[in-house]
């Protein structure tokens, strides 16, 4: 993305700083290191070291209270041969398949509406962003009440039009849709804020020029808005996908993985393995499997972005 | 300018580093002025018996002015998660409560202090104050790793006011499933939100009902399941058929915490299978209620739960931990406080103390049922992968209860899963 950005008439940019003598360069490196330290220290302590710890744990059998026992790759072999692992990944994919389109379409729709709003945009933006910064436990409990099959508001409203609402999170067929609904509602604001910023960065002149040239609103949207919004879209999709793979809080609070295991997503399975079944080793191995899958999916996305993301 | 920036960055780093080291999980249990702070972690005190525990703590601290007991509580559902993590994180409480099902795991893991060794030098200690079999239950490899603290059983609670209003005779010790079922059907009035019966559809009720129906959960060598037969079908059907008939469904319960407790307390539940730890909470229920030994089928069988106090192997205060464990489990104050508050039963050998349990005027009247239920008990099957077994059984039973599977299919699937856990 650097080579293609040649602007022939632009004056050559002055070098950020003249290449000085060796001592000065060392000083510069030292300053950079100092500025990086505040984030490097927590990153090492709270992310890299625990990650290494979990890799080590994944090679052991450990119930948290007995000393660890070396298990080699047994945990990985067992997980790969266990149908519950497959089921957990299946449930996670089901979640993603519902959550991603919903949160993207909803967030994009809101961003388009707010982009046209003449007044109150900031207030509305704050209102829609509120759920994003609200604790998941609060949001999950609220949705659990709203979707309560016994006296919840949603089923009461459905009852008003003479229909009978489903069992929501007590019914294995409706449990995952319930979780998806709550998740999309909460994250809508995040997608909206990013896309709205992207929309507002598109110069008005482009649309005006297109209109002068006789483009319809749809053509303008298709050929100007969408391509110029693609960096924001890419960012939102990568982040939402990673978050979606790690879905846990809402599942744990709303269904605990039930009913009949219908919402046992990968991270819920990791939690159960550690804290219910005393198998921290197997749980760590599953965490690493999930990490590798997220890494591969993200790398594929970063490669694929060259085809569709427009940084012009 | 640059120098100030650097200095500021260095300062920030230093602050961060100190913050990190302060945030580490180590906790100092030694207090100033020579007092020893002793932590005690419990699941059975909150919410109904915190004040009773405080009474015992106050009496102990009066006798042992150099020890300050700090109580920490957690609900049963979270208790073992917290305990495990604190042991793994080296912040284990000095003393903590354990139930019998978990005792072996912790004892064999080496997490518990050998109380026998900690007791040396305590001349006042007499093992004979404990009921002998209770004390023996908490030994492992010949060592006393915990002291029995309490035991409790599950009985049939019934709302006498509802029975009287319907003109039905109250349950008796001779009842079988057939009588319970007939009464439950007559007492259920869904329009008024009144249910005839409540028995959770889960592992703990199933192994007991299985025993009542004359079946066994595991084969005698413990290597395979044995419940997938006529007795198992009968027991599972007994539990499952109540749901949606004389008992609310999962959707009707809607995940409400302590739904059954609230239902009974509001006078809208005629019969309720639950433990004697509910006595205190139901004391001020605004209607007549009593208990009776659970109805059986082929035979009677009641569930018994047994709790003990253990000390952490890593405690810095073994002598103080011993003194507190002993006081909490066998002192006169502790035993009488438990009896007076109906806080389960103390596992003491002195029958005079236990007799106090019957002498009280507090509800329920038929406290004799608690002792009668001990005459024929059903012990839970215990295997290495206990929680997985319990979860598998509960999940298949709820599948049958919700009509997602037939009882036979659910039992076959549960047996296959549990055989896999045993193999």
Contacts between the chains, C-beta under 8 A, distances in Angstrom:
chain1	res1	chain2	res2	distance
A	31	B	2	7.3
A	31	B	5	7.5
A	31	B	6	6.6
A	34	B	6	6.0
A	34	B	9	4.2
A	34	B	10	6.7
A	34	B	13	7.4
A	35	B	9	6.1
A	37	B	9	7.0
A	37	B	13	4.8
A	38	B	9	7.4
A	38	B	12	5.5
A	38	B	13	6.1
A	38	B	16	6.0
A	41	B	13	7.0
A	41	B	16	5.9
A	41	B	17	7.0
A	41	B	20	7.3
A	42	B	16	7.3
A	42	B	20	7.8
A	45	B	20	6.2
A	63	B	84	7.7
A	63	B	105	7.6
A	63	B	109	7.3
A	64	B	84	4.4
A	64	B	85	6.7
A	64	B	87	6.7
A	64	B	88	4.1
A	65	B	84	5.9
A	65	B	87	4.9
A	65	B	88	6.7
A	65	B	105	7.3
A	65	B	106	6.4
A	65	B	109	4.4
A	65	B	111	5.0
A	66	B	108	7.7
A	66	B	109	4.1
A	66	B	110	7.0
A	66	B	111	8.0
A	67	B	110	7.8
A	144	B	255	6.6
A	148	B	254	4.6
A	148	B	255	7.2
A	149	B	251	4.2
A	149	B	252	7.6
A	149	B	254	5.6
A	150	B	251	6.4
A	150	B	252	5.1
A	150	B	253	6.9
A	150	B	254	3.5
A	150	B	256	7.7
A	151	B	254	7.0
A	152	B	254	7.4
A	167	B	250	8.0
A	167	B	251	4.4
A	169	B	255	7.4
A	170	B	250	5.0
A	170	B	251	4.5
A	170	B	254	6.9
A	170	B	255	7.1
A	171	B	251	7.1
A	172	B	404	7.1
A	258	B	395	7.7
A	259	B	250	7.0
A	259	B	398	6.8
A	259	B	402	7.3
A	260	B	395	6.1
A	260	B	398	6.8
A	260	B	399	5.5
A	260	B	402	7.7
A	260	B	404	6.4
A	261	B	395	6.6
A	275	B	81	4.6
A	275	B	84	7.0
A	275	B	85	7.9
A	276	B	387	5.1
A	276	B	388	7.9
A	276	B	391	7.1
A	277	B	385	7.0
A	277	B	387	5.5
A	277	B	388	5.4
A	278	B	84	7.2
A	278	B	105	7.8
A	278	B	387	7.5
A	280	B	88	8.0
